[in-house]
Amino acid sequence: APPIRYFFSDRVLHYPVHLWFLYHAMKHTHLVAATLVGAFMTGVACAMVRQTHDGTPLSVRGALVSGQVRYGAVLLIWTVTWGSARLLMEGLGQLAPKAGWLLWAAIGSTVVLQTLLVYAIPATVFVGAKWWKALWLSIRETLRHPVSSLLLVAVPTTAVIAFSVAFPEGRVGQWMQQSHAEIVFVFIVGQLILWTVADVLVTIGVAHLWFSHRSPPATTSVSTSPAPRVKAA
């Protein structure tokens, strides 16, 4: 309570403001959890996807023991990816009130930036690249396969951004005053589910895309039997 009171005032500790504060604080707690745990678990998920492509049984222990997931590298990649996307979104967002189209430009630019860096963690897990080289490999991979990469990232990311735009904290607080304060739990649960599904889709999808881009093209068998003779009339 003392830190919360110091940074956010005493009123957020009392009903019903404390319910709104849960929704307000979600983005901060989600960021801390994603940085400390989520980045590493993304690497573990990539290692397990590799197990499926190698034909070995799925094993969390095997992914951890293999040493493919290096916490320092994935943490740096996660920090650079999130930090750059956040700076871009916040920078363009400051200009949005002056020009409405900048809001959509900020959303589009954020999606493109995340698409360019989305292969970085798979790159460091699959080929053991250093964090800075993994970022470059991610950009190169996206430029080689722009359509599939953009579609995979854009759909979940746009859904998350749309939720934030449709249900901002001010609007949720207004609805709490007009109806019941406990309605905020609907938005908390909805946002948690959306974040979880989006993270899973992007993480697993990108890891599978990495291998599908390297799979040999399917060859069609050509019949070597001689052509039938045509009997003359």
C-alpha positions, 0 to 999 in steps of 0.5 A: 500500500505505501508505494501505491499511495505514494505514486497514485494517491490514497484514493486508489486504495478505496472502493470503487476506485481500486477496481478501476485501478486494477484495469489501469495497472494491468498494462504495467503488471503485464509488462513486468511479467512479460519481461521477467517470465514471458520473454523466456517462455517465448524462447521455450515455446520456440524450442518446443516447436523445434522438437515437433519439426525434429520429430522428437517428443514434446518436453519442457525439460528437454527445451530447458536442458538443451541450452537453446534458450538463453535468458540474457539474449531473449531478454535483450531482444524483448526489451529492444522490441518492446521499447522501440515499438513503445517509443514509436507509438508514444511519439506519434500518439503525442501528435495524434490530437493535432492530426487524426490520421497520425493515430492510424499511422502510429498503429500501422507503424507499430505493427510493421516494426513488430513484424520486422523484429518478430523473428528475433527470438526464434533466430537466437533459439534456432541458430544461436545468434547473438541478440544484435545479429538475431535482430538483423536476421529477423529483419532479413527474414521478414523482408524475404517473406513479407506477406505471411509475416505481416498477416501473422503479426497484424491480425492479433496485434490489431485486435489488441490495439483495437481493444485498447482504443475501444475501451480506454481507461477513461471510458471504462471509469465512466461506465463504472459510474453509470452502472456498477463498479464491478463491471470493470472485471469484464474488461479485465478478463477480456483483456487478459484473454485477448493478450494471452491468445495474441501472444500464443498465436504470434509466438507459435505461428512465427516459430512454425513459419521459420521452419516452413520457409526453410522446408524443401519445396514439394516435388511432383513425381513424373511418370517415366512410362512410355506414351501409349502407341496410337494404332493407325486406322 
